[in-house]
Amino acid sequence: MKRRSFLRLLATAAPAAVAFPQIVRAETLGLGGGIAPSNRLNFGIIGAGPQGLGVATGFMNHAAAQLVAACDVDADRRKEAKERAEKLNADRMTKGDYKGCDTYVDYRELLARPDIDAVVIGSPDHWHALHLIHAARAGKHVYCEKPVANTVTECRAMVTAVERSGIVCQIGNMQRSMGEFRRAINIVRGGYLGEIKSVKVGLSGGGELAAKPPSPPPDPAKFDFERWLGPAPSQPYRNLGREHMHYNWRWTFDFGGGQLSDWICHHYDIAVLALGLEGFDVSEVRACEAEFPKLPLEQRATVKAFSFETVYPDGRVISVSSKHRGGITFEGTEATLFVSRGELVCSQSAIERMTIPAHRQIYGTEGGTHGANFLDCIRNGGRVRSPISEVSRVTNVAHLANAAFRTGRSRIVWDPASATAFGAPDATRLLSHAYRAPYVLPA
């Protein structure tokens, strides 16, 4: 298939229309348990900001992976990704063993390359769905930063795309691979705290955009604002600080879901895993309260402070608040445990120090980074630590809470089968949004 035809196919085809036999699958490259001739996995990056490039750099530290393509609408970020990849592989370039890292503005051109096996998606949240779905259709394995997407509808489409394609997909909520959290999960699920009476998840409050007026967009050759905007609502360019639209985009619902959606896939996700609820959707969110910045309505600002509770089908409740201690607190009948990054404290110090027998290590304690787990699953098979089917459920909790905040509701009862909020059509409408033309969310 010619490159231009493939790009048109990515943009318009229904899932069944994408003929995967035309794509070079990982199995034929020796990544399904065998050894490829080069013994290296070629990967690209879509969205080469600090987070995406940081993940890609971690991959480059593995001898079996090399960055061969970088896509970003910011010329400086494309340049940085290329320079980093080629500096890390300088010796191999001299020997002719590494051809360098090509750069792209249009991610579809990167996905059209048959020599690329996997991609890191580090783009802003409003682009995740299109980048992941098109990557899956192109037969590329995907490491996608969290949150999964900006809406419930996008999350569902992404899960479907991954399931249909059969690719390996890891979501980047790396706390699932961090020792203190894996130990906390084993302690809770192993029953060492007794019966769990309460779970509190503390997340940081949100940031706030300055009420900046529109300004002339930069030179597209340096920062292509129209491509950056992508499927988001049409609007004039505003320099949000941190160079163009970078980072601070998350404080408006046009592009993200605030600190809540940014962090729910970390601490809340660990609470869900510890309770063994990763395979379930919430039944409702309740006791919803939030504080919004005092900004013009057209800026669609995300919340700066919040609290709510989630209720699961079996009646268990998780309390979430920007006022709780940052991390996760499990209160049991026998002991209380707090865990956060670099910290695990139990009211019974013996539990902190104990060796958990192998037969009670329900979640497992195998080491390795989140990225290493992804690469290993590509090469040797197995289940990734953060499958999109589980993390999308966690992401949707943020979308439900934000819908409650934005509609002034204290409670939303959720029907996951129909993806609707019972008796709350205004909230249901906020769980999906139309893409601006010519962008279309694939069915």
C-alpha positions as CSV (number, residue, x, y, z in Angstrom):
1,M,0.0,0.0,0.0
2,K,1.3,3.4,-0.9
3,R,2.0,5.8,2.0
4,R,-0.7,8.4,0.9
5,S,-3.3,5.7,0.6
6,F,-2.4,4.4,4.0
7,L,-2.8,7.9,5.5
8,R,-6.2,8.2,4.0
9,L,-7.2,4.8,5.4
10,L,-6.2,5.8,8.9
11,A,-8.3,8.9,8.7
12,T,-11.5,7.4,7.3
13,A,-11.7,3.6,7.6
14,A,-14.0,1.6,9.8
15,P,-12.2,-0.9,12.0
16,A,-13.0,-3.9,9.7
17,A,-11.7,-2.0,6.7
18,V,-8.1,-1.9,8.0
19,A,-6.4,-4.9,6.5
20,F,-3.9,-5.9,9.1
21,P,-2.1,-8.5,6.9
22,Q,-0.6,-5.5,5.1
23,I,1.1,-4.4,8.4
24,V,4.3,-5.9,9.6
25,R,3.2,-7.5,12.8
26,A,5.5,-7.8,15.9
27,E,5.5,-11.6,15.6
28,T,7.2,-11.5,12.2
29,L,9.8,-9.2,13.8
30,G,10.7,-11.8,16.4
31,L,9.0,-10.0,19.2
32,G,6.6,-12.8,20.1
33,G,9.2,-14.9,21.9
34,G,11.7,-15.3,19.1
35,I,14.8,-13.1,18.3
36,A,14.7,-10.6,15.5
37,P,17.7,-10.4,13.3
38,S,18.6,-7.0,14.7
39,N,17.3,-7.9,18.2
40,R,16.1,-4.4,18.5
41,L,12.6,-3.0,18.8
42,N,12.0,0.2,16.7
43,F,9.7,2.7,18.3
44,G,8.5,6.2,17.7
45,I,7.1,8.9,19.9
46,I,4.0,11.0,19.4
47,G,4.1,14.0,21.6
48,A,7.8,14.6,22.6
49,G,7.3,16.7,25.7
50,P,9.0,16.1,29.0
51,Q,6.7,13.2,29.9
52,G,6.7,11.4,26.6
53,L,10.4,11.9,26.0
54,G,11.1,10.8,29.5
55,V,9.4,7.5,28.9
56,A,11.1,7.2,25.5
57,T,14.5,7.8,27.1
58,G,13.8,5.0,29.6
59,F,13.1,2.7,26.6
60,M,16.4,3.8,24.9
61,N,18.3,2.7,28.0
62,H,17.3,-0.9,27.1
63,A,19.6,-2.4,24.5
64,A,16.7,-4.1,22.7
65,A,14.9,-0.8,21.9
66,Q,15.8,2.2,19.7
67,L,13.9,5.5,19.0
68,V,13.8,5.9,15.2
69,A,11.0,8.5,14.8
70,A,9.7,11.5,16.8
71,C,6.5,13.5,16.1
72,D,5.5,16.8,17.6
73,V,3.9,20.0,16.4
74,D,6.7,21.9,18.3
75,A,9.9,22.1,16.3
76,D,12.0,22.5,19.4
77,R,10.6,19.3,20.9
78,R,11.2,17.4,17.7
79,K,14.7,18.6,17.7
80,E,15.3,17.7,21.3
81,A,14.0,14.1,20.7
82,K,16.2,13.6,17.7
83,E,19.3,15.0,19.4
84,R,18.8,12.9,22.5
85,A,18.2,9.6,20.5
86,E,21.2,10.2,18.3
87,K,23.5,11.2,21.2
88,L,22.6,8.0,23.1
89,N,23.3,6.0,20.0
90,A,26.4,8.0,18.8
91,D,28.7,4.9,18.8
92,R,26.2,2.9,16.8
93,M,25.6,5.7,14.3
94,T,29.4,5.8,13.7
95,K,29.4,2.1,13.0
96,G,26.3,2.4,10.7
97,D,24.3,0.2,13.1
98,Y,21.8,3.0,13.8
99,K,20.3,5.3,11.1
100,G,19.1,8.0,13.4
101,C,15.8,9.4,14.5
102,D,13.5,11.0,11.8
103,T,11.1,13.7,12.8
104,Y,7.5,14.4,11.7
105,V,4.7,16.9,12.2
106,D,2.0,14.6,11.0
107,Y,1.7,11.5,13.2
108,R,0.1,9.5,10.4
109,E,3.3,9.6,8.5
110,L,5.1,8.1,11.5
111,L,2.5,5.3,11.8
112,A,2.7,4.6,8.1
113,R,6.3,3.3,8.5
114,P,6.4,-0.5,8.4
115,D,9.7,-0.7,10.3
116,I,8.2,0.9,13.5
117,D,7.0,-1.7,16.0
118,A,5.7,0.4,18.9
119,V,4.9,4.0,19.8
120,V,4.9,6.1,23.0
121,I,2.0,8.5,23.1
122,G,2.8,11.5,25.2
123,S,0.5,14.0,23.6
124,P,-2.1,16.2,25.4
125,D,-5.2,14.3,26.6
126,H,-7.5,15.6,23.9
127,W,-5.3,13.8,21.3
128,H,-4.9,10.4,23.0
129,A,-7.9,8.8,21.4
130,L,-7.0,9.4,17.8
131,H,-3.3,8.7,18.3
132,L,-4.0,5.4,20.1
133,I,-6.8,4.2,17.8
134,H,-4.8,4.9,14.6
135,A,-1.7,3.3,16.1
136,A,-3.7,0.2,17.0
137,R,-5.1,0.0,13.5
138,A,-1.6,0.3,12.1
139,G,-0.5,-2.7,14.2
140,K,1.8,-0.7,16.5
141,H,2.1,-1.6,20.2
142,V,1.3,1.3,22.4
143,Y,2.5,2.9,25.6
144,C,0.0,5.7,26.2
145,E,0.3,8.2,29.0
146,K,-2.5,8.6,31.4
147,P,-5.4,9.5,31.7
148,V,-6.7,7.3,29.0
149,A,-8.7,10.0,27.3
150,N,-10.9,13.1,27.8
151,T,-14.3,11.5,27.6
152,V,-16.1,8.2,28.4
153,T,-16.9,7.8,24.7
154,E,-13.2,8.1,23.8
155,C,-12.2,5.6,26.5
156,R,-14.6,3.0,25.2
157,A,-13.5,3.4,21.6
158,M,-9.9,3.0,22.6
159,V,-10.5,-0.2,24.5
160,T,-12.3,-1.6,21.5
161,A,-9.5,-0.6,19.2
162,V,-6.9,-2.4,21.4
163,E,-9.0,-5.5,21.7
164,R,-9.7,-5.8,18.0
165,S,-6.1,-5.2,17.0
166,G,-4.4,-7.6,19.5
167,I,-1.6,-5.1,20.2
168,V,0.2,-4.8,23.5
169,C,-1.0,-1.7,25.2
170,Q,0.3,-0.3,28.5
171,I,-1.1,2.8,30.1
172,G,1.5,5.0,31.9
173,N,0.2,5.0,35.5
174,M,3.6,3.7,36.6
175,Q,2.7,3.5,40.3
176,R,1.5,-0.1,39.5
177,S,5.2,-0.9,39.0
178,M,6.5,0.9,42.1
179,G,7.6,-1.2,45.1
180,E,5.8,0.7,47.9
181,F,2.5,0.6,46.1
182,R,2.8,-3.1,45.1
183,R,3.5,-4.0,48.7
184,A,0.6,-1.9,50.0
185,I,-1.7,-3.7,47.6
186,N,-0.5,-7.1,48.9
187,I,-0.9,-6.0,52.5
188,V,-4.5,-4.9,52.0
189,R,-5.5,-7.8,49.7
190,G,-3.8,-10.2,52.0
191,G,-6.0,-9.3,54.9
192,Y,-3.2,-8.0,57.2
193,L,-5.2,-4.8,58.1
194,G,-8.3,-6.8,58.9
195,E,-11.6,-5.8,57.4
196,I,-11.3,-2.5,55.5
197,K,-13.5,0.1,57.1
198,S,-12.6,3.2,55.0
199,V,-10.4,4.2,52.1
200,K,-9.3,7.8,51.6
201,V,-7.5,9.1,48.5
202,G,-5.8,12.4,48.6
203,L,-5.1,14.2,45.3
204,S,-3.6,17.7,44.8
205,G,-5.9,20.6,44.0
206,G,-5.9,21.9,40.4
207,G,-4.0,24.8,38.8
208,E,-5.5,27.9,37.3
209,L,-5.1,29.6,34.0
210,A,-4.5,33.3,33.8
211,A,-7.3,35.1,31.9
212,K,-5.1,35.8,28.9
213,P,-6.5,37.5,25.8
214,P,-6.0,35.9,22.4
215,S,-2.8,36.6,20.6
216,P,-1.4,36.0,17.1
217,P,-0.4,32.4,16.7
218,P,3.3,31.6,16.2
219,D,4.9,30.5,13.0
220,P,3.5,27.1,12.2
221,A,6.9,25.9,11.2
222,K,7.9,26.4,14.8
223,F,4.7,25.6,16.6
224,D,1.7,24.4,14.5
225,F,-1.2,25.6,16.6
226,E,-3.9,24.2,14.3
227,R,-2.4,20.7,14.5
228,W,-2.0,21.1,18.2
229,L,-5.7,22.0,18.5
230,G,-6.7,18.9,16.5
231,P,-10.2,17.7,17.4
232,A,-10.7,20.2,20.2
233,P,-13.2,23.1,19.9
234,S,-12.0,25.8,17.5
235,Q,-10.6,28.8,19.3
236,P,-8.0,31.6,19.0
237,Y,-4.5,31.0,20.2
238,R,-3.5,32.0,23.7
239,N,0.0,31.6,25.1
240,L,-0.8,29.7,28.3
241,G,2.7,29.9,29.6
242,R,5.5,27.3,29.7
243,E,6.1,28.0,26.0
244,H,2.9,28.1,23.9
245,M,0.2,25.7,25.0
246,H,2.4,23.2,27.0
247,Y,1.4,21.8,30.3
248,N,-1.2,24.5,31.3
249,W,-3.6,23.1,28.7
250,R,-4.9,20.7,31.4
251,W,-6.6,23.5,33.3
252,T,-9.4,23.8,30.7
253,F,-12.0,21.2,29.8
254,D,-11.4,21.8,26.1
255,F,-8.1,19.8,26.4
256,G,-8.1,18.0,29.8
257,G,-9.8,17.3,33.0
258,G,-7.7,19.2,35.5
259,Q,-5.6,17.7,38.3
260,L,-8.4,15.2,39.0
261,S,-8.1,13.4,35.7
262,D,-4.4,13.9,35.7
263,W,-3.9,12.1,39.0
264,I,-6.8,9.8,39.5
265,C,-5.0,7.1,37.5
266,H,-2.3,7.2,40.2
267,H,-3.5,7.2,43.8
268,Y,-7.2,6.3,43.2
269,D,-6.0,3.4,40.9
270,I,-3.9,1.9,43.7
271,A,-6.9,2.1,46.0
272,V,-9.0,0.2,43.5
273,L,-6.3,-2.5,43.0
274,A,-5.9,-2.9,46.7
275,L,-9.7,-3.5,47.1
276,G,-9.8,-5.9,44.1
277,L,-12.2,-3.7,42.3
278,E,-10.2,-3.2,39.0
279,G,-12.7,-5.2,37.0
280,F,-15.7,-3.2,38.1
281,D,-17.3,0.1,37.1
282,V,-18.6,2.4,39.8
283,S,-22.3,2.5,40.5
284,E,-22.4,6.1,41.5
285,V,-20.4,9.2,42.6
286,R,-21.9,11.1,45.5
287,A,-21.2,13.9,48.0
288,C,-19.7,15.8,45.1
289,E,-18.4,19.3,45.9
290,A,-15.9,21.5,44.0
291,E,-14.5,25.0,43.8
292,F,-14.0,26.6,40.4
293,P,-11.6,29.4,39.5
294,K,-13.1,32.8,39.0
295,L,-12.6,33.0,35.3
296,P,-14.7,33.7,32.2
297,L,-17.1,30.9,31.4
298,E,-15.7,30.6,27.9
299,Q,-12.4,29.4,29.3
300,R,-14.2,26.3,30.6
301,A,-11.8,26.1,33.6
302,T,-11.3,22.9,35.5
303,V,-11.9,22.7,39.3
304,K,-9.2,23.8,41.7
305,A,-10.5,22.0,44.8
306,F,-12.8,19.0,45.0
307,S,-14.2,16.1,47.1
308,F,-16.5,13.1,46.3
309,E,-17.2,9.5,47.1
310,T,-17.4,6.6,44.7
311,V,-19.7,3.6,45.4
312,Y,-19.1,0.2,43.8
313,P,-21.7,-2.5,43.1
314,D,-20.8,-4.4,46.3
315,G,-21.4,-1.3,48.4
316,R,-17.7,-0.5,49.1
317,V,-16.9,3.2,49.1
318,I,-13.8,5.2,48.3
319,S,-13.5,8.9,49.5
320,V,-11.5,11.2,47.2
321,S,-10.6,14.8,48.1
322,S,-8.0,17.5,47.5
323,K,-8.2,18.0,51.3
324,H,-7.1,14.4,52.2
325,R,-3.5,13.7,52.9
326,G,-1.8,13.1,49.6
327,G,-1.7,9.4,49.0
328,I,-4.0,6.5,50.0
329,T,-5.1,5.7,53.6
330,F,-6.6,2.3,54.3
331,E,-8.2,2.0,57.7
332,G,-8.8,-1.6,58.8
333,T,-10.2,-3.3,61.9
334,E,-6.6,-4.4,62.8
335,A,-4.4,-1.6,61.5
336,T,-4.2,1.5,59.3
337,L,-1.9,1.9,56.4
338,F,-0.8,5.0,54.5
339,V,1.1,4.8,51.2
340,S,2.4,7.5,48.8
341,R,5.4,7.9,46.6
342,G,8.5,6.8,48.6
343,E,6.5,6.3,51.8
344,L,4.7,3.3,53.4
345,V,3.6,3.7,57.0
346,C,1.5,1.3,59.1
347,S,0.1,1.8,62.6
348,Q,1.6,-1.6,63.4
349,S,5.3,-1.4,62.5
350,A,5.6,-5.2,62.3
351,I,3.4,-5.1,59.2
352,E,5.8,-2.7,57.6
353,R,8.8,-5.0,58.2
354,M,7.2,-8.4,57.7
355,T,8.0,-10.7,54.8
356,I,4.8,-11.6,53.0
357,P,4.7,-15.3,52.1
358,A,4.6,-16.1,48.4
359,H,1.2,-17.7,48.7
360,R,-0.2,-14.4,50.1
361,Q,1.4,-12.1,47.5
362,I,-1.8,-11.7,45.6
363,Y,-0.7,-8.9,43.3
364,G,2.9,-10.2,42.9
365,T,6.1,-8.5,43.7
366,E,8.1,-8.9,40.6
367,G,10.4,-6.0,39.9
368,G,11.2,-3.9,36.9
369,T,10.0,-0.6,35.6
370,H,6.7,0.1,33.9
371,G,8.5,0.6,30.6
372,A,10.5,-2.6,31.0
373,N,7.2,-4.5,31.7
374,F,5.8,-3.1,28.4
375,L,8.9,-4.1,26.4
376,D,8.9,-7.6,28.0
377,C,5.3,-8.2,27.1
378,I,5.9,-7.3,23.5
379,R,8.9,-9.6,23.3
380,N,7.8,-12.5,25.4
381,G,4.0,-12.2,25.8
382,G,2.1,-11.9,29.0
383,R,-0.2,-9.3,30.6
384,V,0.8,-5.7,31.0
385,R,0.5,-4.2,34.5
386,S,-1.7,-1.4,33.4
387,P,-4.2,-2.8,30.8
388,I,-6.4,-0.1,29.1
389,S,-9.6,-2.0,30.1
390,E,-8.9,-1.4,33.8
391,V,-7.4,2.1,33.6
392,S,-10.3,3.4,31.4
393,R,-12.7,2.5,34.3
394,V,-10.5,4.6,36.7
395,T,-10.3,7.4,34.2
396,N,-14.1,7.4,33.8
397,V,-14.5,8.1,37.5
398,A,-12.8,11.5,36.9
399,H,-15.2,12.2,34.0
400,L,-18.2,11.3,36.2
401,A,-17.1,13.5,39.0
402,N,-16.2,16.4,36.7
403,A,-19.7,16.1,35.1
404,A,-21.3,16.3,38.6
405,F,-19.2,19.4,39.4
406,R,-20.0,21.1,36.1
407,T,-23.8,20.5,36.4
408,G,-24.0,21.4,40.1
409,R,-25.1,17.9,41.0
410,S,-24.1,16.2,44.3
411,R,-24.7,12.7,43.0
412,I,-24.7,10.8,39.7
413,V,-25.9,7.3,39.4
414,W,-24.1,5.5,36.6
415,D,-25.2,2.9,34.1
416,P,-22.0,1.6,32.4
417,A,-24.0,-0.6,30.0
418,S,-25.7,2.4,28.3
419,A,-23.0,4.9,29.3
420,T,-25.6,7.2,30.8
421,A,-26.2,9.0,34.1
422,F,-29.7,8.1,35.3
423,G,-32.0,11.0,35.2
424,A,-29.2,13.4,34.4
425,P,-29.1,14.1,30.6
426,D,-27.1,17.3,31.2
427,A,-24.3,15.2,32.9
428,T,-24.5,12.5,30.3
429,R,-23.9,15.1,27.5
430,L,-20.6,16.0,29.2
431,L,-19.3,12.4,29.0
432,S,-18.8,12.8,25.2
433,H,-18.1,15.7,22.8
434,A,-18.2,16.3,19.1
435,Y,-14.9,16.7,17.3
436,R,-14.3,19.7,15.2
437,A,-14.2,19.1,11.4
438,P,-12.5,17.3,9.8
439,Y,-11.6,15.1,12.7
440,V,-13.8,12.1,13.5
441,L,-13.6,9.6,16.4
442,P,-13.5,6.2,14.7
443,A,-16.4,3.9,15.6
